[in-house]
Amino acid sequence: MVNLNGAIEALVRLWWLVLTVGGMAGLLTYHAIRQVPPTFVASTTLMVGDVLRSPKPGENEFSVAQNLATGYAQIAQRQPILDGAVRSLGLQTTWEDLRQRIVVIHPNGALTIEIRAMDTNPVRARDIAASIADQLVEASPTRARKQELDQRQQFLRDELATLQTKIEQGRAELAKKQAALGQETTARGVLDRQDEIKAIELNLSTWRNNYNDVLGALEGRSDPNSLSIIEPAAIPTSPAGPRTTWFVALAAAAGVLVVSSGIVAAEMFGRRVRSGDDIRGAMRSALDGLVAYIPRLGASDTAVAVLTEPDSLAAEAYRLLAAQLRFGVLGNGSHILLVTSATNGEGKSTTAANLASALALGGSNVILIDLDLRKPVLHSLFGLPNREGASAMMREANYDIDRYAVHTALPRLRLIPAGTPVGNPTEILSRSAEALVLAAWSNADYVIVDGPPLLAVADAAVLTGSVPDTLFVARYERTNGRDLRAALDILNGLPTRLRAVVLNAVPWEQLNLYGYYFVPQQRGFMAGLRSMGAWGAGRMPALPGSARGSTSDTAVPKQHGP
């Protein structure tokens, strides 16, 4: 039954469990993390190619460098690189283990490669990151070509220096010739000086062009297939993990979430029955009767409290239930009632015995029949033998009530025990149960039939064809919602009327939630009525959860026929 309010109430009620589990999860995680040594992370960054340092990078060079960076990032995690790092550092591990301790980061389209190394020793973490970067550079053509490239650069720088000297000398010579031209007085001298000036200017032009070409070659050098370390690995100063606070908080939150989810799921979809709201929520049709709450028995869960503890809360509740059945629910109709439950152990036999005893004490002649032929217990509740009983009567078709009915401690209450086991209880019940019940009714005012559980065997379903009215028993915090729904659905499709539902074994301190206000020091039925505030009004109090409410003791209750 889906009950969100019940789920919230359960969380509030079990807050201590939620917090305890969350706290334990956090403490266990903290203890486990304390056993783990801290982890340090060191990183180094490499760049592929020289395009970013080139004043005029070409598009093709940039694209080649991007593809090379992707390849180098993959190679950094392969055996040759990692095995070389293991050997160079003398690590006592394998390259496969080392691969689990490194992370290579290469954003898509980037020219950089970041290598992160994790270790419990910060210096070793730095050395691993640096060694892998060195191994990667060694695997590239960078260092093999570095000397050649350096020699070429030096040659170009020497050429630039020579050309610069020639240009400077040419400028000085040109200035002298131009000064000499101004001092010439002859036509021939002027022509000669002009020819010399043109020759010097021609040489200067040639030297300048050569200078620009060499300078462009020197500045525009770019090698896309090269690696350079742009961020060397450093010794980390603080551990990167484990993140104790984060993991402890996560574990505590997970513990709280798991327990809360379990409580909510149990309450919403398979919760234990605790109130009439749970019972009504499981019903597919309206209850033509009442929901009664029976307190937990004092001495034993299988006691006839009406006889053994007549002043107890349970005995008072059973007497009140008997009164409402007698004067309200059953009225002048059929006085044959089947008592059943969803499964074993929910108190149906105890309820049948106490209800029958309360009716007998109220002045009615009652016959209690144990038709739970597979697990009979009524005879043990009254301390009576189980030699002959219902099984023999139905097998022999002998319905002599005076012969088989056993007298109990109450003069008006007789018990027909289940008797010796039979081979097929379902078959014999379907054939002879109705005759037995009718024979008992002809000898009593009320016949209470203790039947088998509905979900265990088909016996109870068969009995509903012989007994017109049914009382269903559920046990507080034992009957679950799934079984309750299944049992009530079965009853809803059978030829019987569900007259009452009894919530059995309710803790007495919970009864005030349902309308009881018994005070433990004030024992007895009269004290109970006074504490409920009903005695002074001259009205009979309704059993908590009753569909009818209170009825005046002078009013004529609505009757239900068979």
N, C-alpha and C positions, 0 to 999 in steps of 0.2 A: 504494500500500500504506500503510495507516495504521500508523505507527510512532512512538508518543509518545516512547519512549526515544531514538530516532534524532533526533527534533526537539529534545529537550533537549540531546543531545550536540552537535547542530549549533549551538545557541545558545551553548553553552559554547565551542565551537571558534571561533565567529565573533564572540566578544564584542567584539573590537576593531572589527569592522565596525559592530556595533550602536551602540557608544559613539561611533565616528567620525561616523556619520550623524546621531545625536542632537546631538552637539556642533556639527557643521556647520549643522544646522537652527537651533540656538540662536544661533550666531554670525551667520548670515545675517539672522535675525529681528532681532537686536540692531542690526546695521548698518542695516537698513531702518527700524527705529523711530527711530534717531538722526537720520535725515533728516526725520522728521515733527516739526513744531513742537509744543510743548506746548499742550494745550487747557484752557481755564478755563471753569468753569460757575458762573453766577450765577443766583439764583432769587428770586422774589417771590411772596407769597401774598395772595390776595384772598378776602374773604368776601361771600357773597350774602345780602342781607336784614339786618334788625336783630333777628330773633327771639331770638337768644342774649343780646341786651342788654335785652330786654323782661322785666320781672318776671313777666308773665303771658302767655307766648306761646301763641297759639292753634294748634290742630292743623292747621287749614286753612292758616294762614300758614306753618307749617313745611313742609308738603307743597308749597306753591307755591314756596317758596325752593329746595327740592331740585330741582324740575323746572327752575327758572330756572338753577340752577348747572350742570346738564347742558348746557343750551343755550348758556350763556356759554362753557363749556369748548370746545365745538365752534366757536363763532364766533371764539375766540382764534386759530385756525389758518387762518382764511379770508383772502381777498385784502384786503378793506377794512381790517382791523386791521393786517395785516402791511405792506401798502402804505403805510399811514399811518405806521408805525414807520420804514420805510425813508426816507420823505420827511422826517420830523421829525429824524432823525439824520444825514441826508445820506449814507447808506451807498451805496457803489459796488457794488450788487448788486440782484437782483430779489427780489420777494416769494417766488417759488418757491424760490430758493436759501436765503432766510432761513428758510423753513418746514423745511428739512432740518437747521437748526441750533437748533431749539427743540423742547422737549418740554412738553406740557401734561398735568398730572397731576390727575385728578379722581376720587377714590375714589367708588365707587357709593354714593349716598345721602348723601354729605357736602355741606356748605355751602361748602367751601373749594375754591379753584382755585389750583394751584401752577404757575407758569410758569418753566421753566428755559431759559436761553440759553447756548449754547456758542460760544466764540470764542478765537482765539489771543491776543487782547489782553484782559486781565482787566477793564480799565475799559470797553471796548466791550461785553464780555459783560454787565456790570452795567447799562449804558445800554440795551441791547437788551431785557433783561428788564423794566426800569422803563418803557420806552417802550411796550411791548406792553400792560403793565398799564394805563398811562394811556389808551391808545387804547381799551381795552376799557371803562374807566370812562366815557370820553367817549361811547361808543356807547350806554351805558345811560342811563336817565332820571335818574340819581343827581344830577348836577350841575345839570341843568335845574330840578330840583325842590328843590335844596338851599336856595336863597334863600327860596323860598316857605315851606318847612318851618321855616327859621330865623326868619322873620317871625312865623309862627304861634307858635312857641315863645316868642318875646319877648313877644308879646301875652299869652300865658298866664302868663308870669312876672310881667308888670305887673299882671295881674288878681289874682294871688296876693298880690302886695305890697299892693294896695289893700285886699283882703279882710282881710289880716293886720292892717293898720292899724286898720280898722273894728272888728275883733274885740278888739284891745287897748284901743281907746278905749271900746268898749262894756263891757268888763270893769271899767275904771276907773269909768265912770259908774255901773255897777251897784253897785259897792262904796260909792260915795257915797250912793246912794239907800237902800241897806240900813242905812247908819249913821244917816241922817236919820230912817228909820223908827223906830229905837230911841229917838229923842228926842221924838217926837210925843206930845202929851198929850190931844189932842182926837180924837174918833171920826172927824170929817170929815178931819182931817189924816192919820190912819192909812190911811183908804180911798184918799185921793189918792196917798199914797206907794206903796201896794201896786199901784195901777194903773200908775204909772210903772215900777215894777220889772218887772211883767209885760210891758210894752211893750219894755223893754230886753232881757229874756230872749228874747222872740220874735225880735227883730232879731239877737241873737247866734246863735240857732239857725239862722236863715236864712243868715247869713254863713258859719257853719261848714259847712253843707251845700254852699253854693256853693264854698267853699274846697276841700273834698274832691273835688268834681266837677272843678274846674280842675286840681287836683294829679293826679288820676287820668288826665285827658286828657294832661297834660304827661309823666307818667312812662310811660304805656302806649302812647305813639306807636310804631308799628312799620310799616316799609315793606319788604315782601318783595322788591320789584323795585328793589334798590339794591346798589351795589358799593362796598366799602371795602377799602383796602389795609391789612392787618393786619401784614404783615411786608415792609418795603421791601427792595428789592434792595441788596446790598452788594458791594463789590469783593472777589472771591475772592483769598485770600492764597497758595494753592498750586494747582498744576495738577491737574486731575482725570484727565488722560491725556496721552499713552498710558501704560498700566501696563507699563513696560518689563520688570520682573522677572517679572510674571505671564505676559506674552506670550512671553518668552524661554523660561521653564520649560515653557509649553504647547507651543511649537514643538519643543523638545528632546524632550519626552515623546512628541509625535506622531511625530517622526522615529524614535525608538526603537521605538514601537509598530508603525509601518508596516514597518520593516525586520524586526523580530522576527516579525510576522505573515507576512511574505513567506517568511522562512526556515522557519518552522513549517509553512506551507502547502506549500512546496516539498518539505520533508522528509517530511511526513505523507501527501501525496497525489500528489506527482510527483517524489519525491526521486531523486537519482542513486544508482546502485548502488555500494556501497562494501564490502559484506561478504556472507558466506554467509547471514546472517540476512535481508538484503534479498532475496536470491534465494529462500530458503525461504518468506518471507512472501508472495512473488508467486505461488507454486505452488499449484494447486488440488488436487494429488495428491502423494503421497510420491515422492521421487526414488529410483529403483532404481539408485543409483550413487554418485557422489561430487561434491563441490564442490571445485574446484582453484583455487589462487591462483598466477598467473603474474606474476613481477615485471616492472616496466617494462624494456624493452630498452635496452641501453646506447647503442649507436651509432645505431639507427634503429628507428622503430615498425614497420617492415616488413622486418625482418631475419630471416634464418634463423639464430637465435642458436646453435642446436646445432652449426652448421658454422662460423659466423664468430666467435663468442665462446664457445667450448666450456667455458671456466672461469667464465662469468658466472652470476649467480644465476638469470637467465631460463633458460639452458641446463640447469642442474641441475633446475629446476622442471619443464621439459618432459620431461626424462629420467625424473623421478619420476612424472609423469603417465602416460607411456608404460608404465612398469613396473606401475602400478596397473591400467591398462586391460588390459594383457597378462595379468597374473597374477590380477587380482581381478575387475574389472567384466565384461570380456568372457569371460575364461576360455577354455573349450573350445567356446564357442558360436560364433555368427556373428562373423566377423572383418571385416565390412563396416561402416564407420562414416561417417555423414553429418555434416559439420561445417557448422553454420549459425549465424545470429545474428538479432537483431530487425531491424536496419537496417544500412546500409553504414557502413564506417569503424570497426567494433568489433573488428577483429582476427581474424576467422574464417579468412581465407586464411593469415595469418601462423601462426595456431595449427595449421592443417592441415599446412602445410609443416614446421613444427618437430616436430609429433607424428610425421609420417611419417618424418622424418629420424632421430628418436630410436628409433623402432621398427626402422629399418634398421640403425642402429648397434648395436642389441641383438641382431642376428643374424637378423632376419626379412626375408623378401622382401616388399617393399611396392610397390604401385602407387598413385600419387596421381593422381586424376582431377579436372580442373577442369571442373565442370558449371555454373559460373556463366557461362552463355553470353552474358550481357548486359555484364558488366564483369569479364572474366577478368584475373587478376593473377599466378597461380602461375608462369607462364613467366618473368615479369620477376624474380620472387624468386630463381629459379635461373639467370637469365641465359641462357635458352633461347629459340629461335624459336617462333612461334605460327602456322606456316603450315598445317599439317594436324593434325587432332586429333579430339576427341570429336564435333564437329559433322559432320565428313565421315564418320566411322564410322557414326553413326546415320542420316545422310541416305542413305548408300549401303548400309546394312545389312551393312557389312563390318567384322567384329569381330576382325581380325587384330591381336592385341596386339603381336606382334613388329614389325609394320610401323609402327604409329602411336606406340607407347610410346617416349619419348625417355629415354636414360640421363642421370642426373645425376652429380654429383661423387661420390656414394656408390654403390658397386657394387650394393648390394641395393635401391636405390631408383630406380624409373622413373616418369616423369611423362607422362600423356596430357593435353596442353594442350587448351584449349577449341576452338582452331581458328578458322576464318573464321566471321563472324556468320551467323545463320540468320534467316529471316523471322519465324517464330513459335516461339520456344524452348519454350513451354509444350506445344505440340502434339507437337513432336518428342521432348521428354523423356517425355511420357506414353506415347508409342508405342514408344520404343526404348531408354530409359535402363536398364531392367531387364536387357535382353540385353547391353548394354555392361558393366554392373557384374558380371554373372555371368561373362562372358568374362574380365574382369580377374581375378576371384577364382580362376578355374581356373589362372591363371598366377602367383599370388602367395599369400603367407600372410595378408597384410592388404591391404584396399582402403580407402583414405581418399578420400572424395568431398567436394570443396569445392563446396557448393551456394550458391544465392542467398540473400539475407536473406528471412526469413519474411514481413515486413510490406510488402516492396516489390512483389513479384509473386507469382503463384501457382506459380512454378517449384519452389520448395522443398517446398511441400505435395505437389506431384506426385511429387517424388523420394522422399518418405517411403514411397510404395507400392512402391518398388524397393529401398530400403535399410532393413533391419530395426532398426538402432540409430542413435541420433542423439547428437551432442555439441553442446551449445549454448554459444556464446561471448558474454559480456557484457564491456563495457569499463568499467574503474574510473572513476567520476565522469563518464561520458559517456552510458552507457545509462540512460535514466530509467525509473522504476517503471511508468509507464503502458505504455510500449512492451514492457517485460519481461513484464508481466502478459498483454498481448495476444498476444505471441509464444508464451509457455508455454501459454496457453489453446488456441491453435491446435494446438500439438504434442500436447496432451492429447487432442484429438479426432481425431488422425491414426493410421494403422496403423504406428506406430513406437514404440520404447521409448527414453525419454530416459535415457541411460546416465550422462551426466556434464554438469556445467555448469562452464565455465571462466570465472573472473573475471580478465580480461586487463589488463595494464599497471598492476599495483598498484605504487605507490612502494615501494622496498625498505625505507624506514624504517617503513612501515606493516605490514610482514610479521610483525613480532613480535606484532601484535594477533591474528593468525590462527594462530600456532603456530611460525612461523619465527624462528630466532634466529641468522641468519647474521651473521658479523662480517666487514666489508668487507676487512680485512687478511688474513683466512684464506680464500683462494679455493679452489675445488674442491669436488667432491662429498664427499670424505672429511672435509674440514674442516666442511662443513655438517652432516654426520651427527654428528660429535663435538660440535659446538656445540649440537645439538638434544638431546644426552644419550641418544641411542638406540643408538649403536654398541656401548657396553660391555655392553648387555643382550642383544646378539645378535639384535635384532629390527629389522625393516624399518619405518621410520617411516611413518605414514599421512600423506597429503597433508592439510594443514590444512583443516578443514571437511568431511573425508570422512565419509560416512554410516557407514563401516565401522570406522574407527579403525585401530589398528595390528594387523598380522597377522604371525605368526611366519614366518620364511623357511622353516621346515620344515613348516608347516601347509599343508594343501591348501585353497585358497580355494573358496568357493561358485561353482559354474558356472552360466552362463545360456545356454540354448539359443537358436537363431535364432528 
